[in-house]
Amino acid sequence: MSEAQERDALDKGMQKLWVIWAAMFSSLLIYILVCHQLGEEMRGDFVESGFPFTLFKNILYGMVAVELIMIYYLRKFMLKGRPSAEKADNPGRLSTLNQPPFVGQYTAIIIISLAIADSIGIYGLVLFLLGGDFKVLYTFIVISALTMVFFRPKREELKQLAMVYTKQGSSTSET
């Protein structure tokens, strides 16, 4: 693959990833708007009914901590760029989506990371609907938003993954 084609693939891949990131990030704003529209009347009264709300909230905080650690190590592992043998045989091969395999792998990394980060915001929405207050909702939404900002698509990571694919492809073709 020529350098111009690779740069074009990187640009197109990053544009797609930023659209996905913006959509996932805007979903957090939608959660807030939904909760403000629903207001107090739609919230459940699980807190008064003996539901162990505080325990459930603490369990979700623990799950958030586990998810943050999981996102970090999952991205770190996937960015090492271990292509399958088929991909390593032909590093310049374009997939059926007319993109190099490293763009597809990076897209998968980003989508998985953003989905896990978005689930943190959903925890806040669920807690709000079960009887929590806006403070709980905003706490989970802020954690989710900060996670999405921290693990946003980065051109440097995509270039690093492209270099790994190129190095592995050249070492495979030399043997």
MODELLER restraints for C-alpha pairs under 7 A, 6 or more apart:
rsr = mdl.restraints
at = mdl.atoms
rsr.add(forms.Gaussian(group=physical.xy_distance, feature=features.Distance(at['CA:1:A'], at['CA:92:A']), mean=4.92, stdev=0.5))
rsr.add(forms.Gaussian(group=physical.xy_distance, feature=features.Distance(at['CA:9:A'], at['CA:99:A']), mean=6.06, stdev=0.5))
rsr.add(forms.Gaussian(group=physical.xy_distance, feature=features.Distance(at['CA:13:A'], at['CA:103:A']), mean=6.11, stdev=0.5))
rsr.add(forms.Gaussian(group=physical.xy_distance, feature=features.Distance(at['CA:14:A'], at['CA:155:A']), mean=6.97, stdev=0.5))
rsr.add(forms.Gaussian(group=physical.xy_distance, feature=features.Distance(at['CA:17:A'], at['CA:107:A']), mean=6.66, stdev=0.5))
rsr.add(forms.Gaussian(group=physical.xy_distance, feature=features.Distance(at['CA:17:A'], at['CA:153:A']), mean=6.43, stdev=0.5))
rsr.add(forms.Gaussian(group=physical.xy_distance, feature=features.Distance(at['CA:18:A'], at['CA:153:A']), mean=6.79, stdev=0.5))
rsr.add(forms.Gaussian(group=physical.xy_distance, feature=features.Distance(at['CA:24:A'], at['CA:114:A']), mean=6.93, stdev=0.5))
rsr.add(forms.Gaussian(group=physical.xy_distance, feature=features.Distance(at['CA:24:A'], at['CA:118:A']), mean=6.89, stdev=0.5))
rsr.add(forms.Gaussian(group=physical.xy_distance, feature=features.Distance(at['CA:25:A'], at['CA:145:A']), mean=6.81, stdev=0.5))
rsr.add(forms.Gaussian(group=physical.xy_distance, feature=features.Distance(at['CA:28:A'], at['CA:121:A']), mean=6.37, stdev=0.5))
rsr.add(forms.Gaussian(group=physical.xy_distance, feature=features.Distance(at['CA:28:A'], at['CA:141:A']), mean=6.43, stdev=0.5))
rsr.add(forms.Gaussian(group=physical.xy_distance, feature=features.Distance(at['CA:31:A'], at['CA:125:A']), mean=6.57, stdev=0.5))
rsr.add(forms.Gaussian(group=physical.xy_distance, feature=features.Distance(at['CA:43:A'], at['CA:128:A']), mean=6.75, stdev=0.5))
rsr.add(forms.Gaussian(group=physical.xy_distance, feature=features.Distance(at['CA:43:A'], at['CA:129:A']), mean=4.65, stdev=0.5))
rsr.add(forms.Gaussian(group=physical.xy_distance, feature=features.Distance(at['CA:43:A'], at['CA:130:A']), mean=6.07, stdev=0.5))
rsr.add(forms.Gaussian(group=physical.xy_distance, feature=features.Distance(at['CA:43:A'], at['CA:131:A']), mean=5.33, stdev=0.5))
rsr.add(forms.Gaussian(group=physical.xy_distance, feature=features.Distance(at['CA:44:A'], at['CA:129:A']), mean=5.69, stdev=0.5))
rsr.add(forms.Gaussian(group=physical.xy_distance, feature=features.Distance(at['CA:44:A'], at['CA:130:A']), mean=4.70, stdev=0.5))
rsr.add(forms.Gaussian(group=physical.xy_distance, feature=features.Distance(at['CA:44:A'], at['CA:131:A']), mean=4.89, stdev=0.5))
rsr.add(forms.Gaussian(group=physical.xy_distance, feature=features.Distance(at['CA:45:A'], at['CA:130:A']), mean=6.64, stdev=0.5))
rsr.add(forms.Gaussian(group=physical.xy_distance, feature=features.Distance(at['CA:45:A'], at['CA:131:A']), mean=5.44, stdev=0.5))
rsr.add(forms.Gaussian(group=physical.xy_distance, feature=features.Distance(at['CA:46:A'], at['CA:130:A']), mean=5.78, stdev=0.5))
rsr.add(forms.Gaussian(group=physical.xy_distance, feature=features.Distance(at['CA:46:A'], at['CA:131:A']), mean=5.95, stdev=0.5))
rsr.add(forms.Gaussian(group=physical.xy_distance, feature=features.Distance(at['CA:47:A'], at['CA:53:A']), mean=5.83, stdev=0.5))
rsr.add(forms.Gaussian(group=physical.xy_distance, feature=features.Distance(at['CA:47:A'], at['CA:131:A']), mean=5.98, stdev=0.5))
rsr.add(forms.Gaussian(group=physical.xy_distance, feature=features.Distance(at['CA:60:A'], at['CA:123:A']), mean=6.96, stdev=0.5))
rsr.add(forms.Gaussian(group=physical.xy_distance, feature=features.Distance(at['CA:64:A'], at['CA:120:A']), mean=6.33, stdev=0.5))
rsr.add(forms.Gaussian(group=physical.xy_distance, feature=features.Distance(at['CA:67:A'], at['CA:116:A']), mean=6.88, stdev=0.5))
rsr.add(forms.Gaussian(group=physical.xy_distance, feature=features.Distance(at['CA:71:A'], at['CA:113:A']), mean=5.79, stdev=0.5))
rsr.add(forms.Gaussian(group=physical.xy_distance, feature=features.Distance(at['CA:75:A'], at['CA:109:A']), mean=6.33, stdev=0.5))
rsr.add(forms.Gaussian(group=physical.xy_distance, feature=features.Distance(at['CA:78:A'], at['CA:109:A']), mean=6.86, stdev=0.5))
rsr.add(forms.Gaussian(group=physical.xy_distance, feature=features.Distance(at['CA:79:A'], at['CA:161:A']), mean=6.17, stdev=0.5))
rsr.add(forms.Gaussian(group=physical.xy_distance, feature=features.Distance(at['CA:81:A'], at['CA:161:A']), mean=5.87, stdev=0.5))
rsr.add(forms.Gaussian(group=physical.xy_distance, feature=features.Distance(at['CA:81:A'], at['CA:164:A']), mean=6.07, stdev=0.5))
rsr.add(forms.Gaussian(group=physical.xy_distance, feature=features.Distance(at['CA:81:A'], at['CA:165:A']), mean=6.63, stdev=0.5))
rsr.add(forms.Gaussian(group=physical.xy_distance, feature=features.Distance(at['CA:88:A'], at['CA:168:A']), mean=6.30, stdev=0.5))
rsr.add(forms.Gaussian(group=physical.xy_distance, feature=features.Distance(at['CA:88:A'], at['CA:169:A']), mean=4.97, stdev=0.5))
rsr.add(forms.Gaussian(group=physical.xy_distance, feature=features.Distance(at['CA:88:A'], at['CA:172:A']), mean=6.69, stdev=0.5))
rsr.add(forms.Gaussian(group=physical.xy_distance, feature=features.Distance(at['CA:89:A'], at['CA:169:A']), mean=6.25, stdev=0.5))
rsr.add(forms.Gaussian(group=physical.xy_distance, feature=features.Distance(at['CA:89:A'], at['CA:172:A']), mean=6.50, stdev=0.5))
rsr.add(forms.Gaussian(group=physical.xy_distance, feature=features.Distance(at['CA:89:A'], at['CA:173:A']), mean=6.88, stdev=0.5))
rsr.add(forms.Gaussian(group=physical.xy_distance, feature=features.Distance(at['CA:90:A'], at['CA:169:A']), mean=6.55, stdev=0.5))
rsr.add(forms.Gaussian(group=physical.xy_distance, feature=features.Distance(at['CA:91:A'], at['CA:165:A']), mean=6.37, stdev=0.5))
rsr.add(forms.Gaussian(group=physical.xy_distance, feature=features.Distance(at['CA:91:A'], at['CA:166:A']), mean=6.27, stdev=0.5))
rsr.add(forms.Gaussian(group=physical.xy_distance, feature=features.Distance(at['CA:91:A'], at['CA:169:A']), mean=5.14, stdev=0.5))
rsr.add(forms.Gaussian(group=physical.xy_distance, feature=features.Distance(at['CA:92:A'], at['CA:100:A']), mean=6.71, stdev=0.5))
rsr.add(forms.Gaussian(group=physical.xy_distance, feature=features.Distance(at['CA:93:A'], at['CA:100:A']), mean=6.30, stdev=0.5))
rsr.add(forms.Gaussian(group=physical.xy_distance, feature=features.Distance(at['CA:94:A'], at['CA:100:A']), mean=4.64, stdev=0.5))
rsr.add(forms.Gaussian(group=physical.xy_distance, feature=features.Distance(at['CA:94:A'], at['CA:101:A']), mean=6.72, stdev=0.5))
rsr.add(forms.Gaussian(group=physical.xy_distance, feature=features.Distance(at['CA:95:A'], at['CA:101:A']), mean=6.30, stdev=0.5))
rsr.add(forms.Gaussian(group=physical.xy_distance, feature=features.Distance(at['CA:102:A'], at['CA:161:A']), mean=6.24, stdev=0.5))
rsr.add(forms.Gaussian(group=physical.xy_distance, feature=features.Distance(at['CA:102:A'], at['CA:162:A']), mean=5.80, stdev=0.5))
rsr.add(forms.Gaussian(group=physical.xy_distance, feature=features.Distance(at['CA:102:A'], at['CA:165:A']), mean=6.83, stdev=0.5))
rsr.add(forms.Gaussian(group=physical.xy_distance, feature=features.Distance(at['CA:106:A'], at['CA:158:A']), mean=6.52, stdev=0.5))
rsr.add(forms.Gaussian(group=physical.xy_distance, feature=features.Distance(at['CA:110:A'], at['CA:153:A']), mean=6.54, stdev=0.5))
rsr.add(forms.Gaussian(group=physical.xy_distance, feature=features.Distance(at['CA:114:A'], at['CA:148:A']), mean=6.16, stdev=0.5))
rsr.add(forms.Gaussian(group=physical.xy_distance, feature=features.Distance(at['CA:117:A'], at['CA:144:A']), mean=5.25, stdev=0.5))
rsr.add(forms.Gaussian(group=physical.xy_distance, feature=features.Distance(at['CA:117:A'], at['CA:147:A']), mean=6.03, stdev=0.5))
rsr.add(forms.Gaussian(group=physical.xy_distance, feature=features.Distance(at['CA:117:A'], at['CA:148:A']), mean=6.16, stdev=0.5))
rsr.add(forms.Gaussian(group=physical.xy_distance, feature=features.Distance(at['CA:118:A'], at['CA:144:A']), mean=5.98, stdev=0.5))
rsr.add(forms.Gaussian(group=physical.xy_distance, feature=features.Distance(at['CA:120:A'], at['CA:140:A']), mean=6.03, stdev=0.5))
rsr.add(forms.Gaussian(group=physical.xy_distance, feature=features.Distance(at['CA:120:A'], at['CA:144:A']), mean=5.37, stdev=0.5))
rsr.add(forms.Gaussian(group=physical.xy_distance, feature=features.Distance(at['CA:121:A'], at['CA:140:A']), mean=5.30, stdev=0.5))
rsr.add(forms.Gaussian(group=physical.xy_distance, feature=features.Distance(at['CA:121:A'], at['CA:141:A']), mean=4.60, stdev=0.5))
rsr.add(forms.Gaussian(group=physical.xy_distance, feature=features.Distance(at['CA:121:A'], at['CA:144:A']), mean=5.40, stdev=0.5))
rsr.add(forms.Gaussian(group=physical.xy_distance, feature=features.Distance(at['CA:123:A'], at['CA:140:A']), mean=6.88, stdev=0.5))
rsr.add(forms.Gaussian(group=physical.xy_distance, feature=features.Distance(at['CA:124:A'], at['CA:136:A']), mean=6.30, stdev=0.5))
rsr.add(forms.Gaussian(group=physical.xy_distance, feature=features.Distance(at['CA:124:A'], at['CA:137:A']), mean=4.39, stdev=0.5))
rsr.add(forms.Gaussian(group=physical.xy_distance, feature=features.Distance(at['CA:124:A'], at['CA:140:A']), mean=4.91, stdev=0.5))
rsr.add(forms.Gaussian(group=physical.xy_distance, feature=features.Distance(at['CA:124:A'], at['CA:141:A']), mean=6.47, stdev=0.5))
rsr.add(forms.Gaussian(group=physical.xy_distance, feature=features.Distance(at['CA:125:A'], at['CA:137:A']), mean=6.01, stdev=0.5))
rsr.add(forms.Gaussian(group=physical.xy_distance, feature=features.Distance(at['CA:128:A'], at['CA:134:A']), mean=6.87, stdev=0.5))
rsr.add(forms.Gaussian(group=physical.xy_distance, feature=features.Distance(at['CA:128:A'], at['CA:136:A']), mean=6.99, stdev=0.5))
rsr.add(forms.Gaussian(group=physical.xy_distance, feature=features.Distance(at['CA:128:A'], at['CA:137:A']), mean=5.86, stdev=0.5))
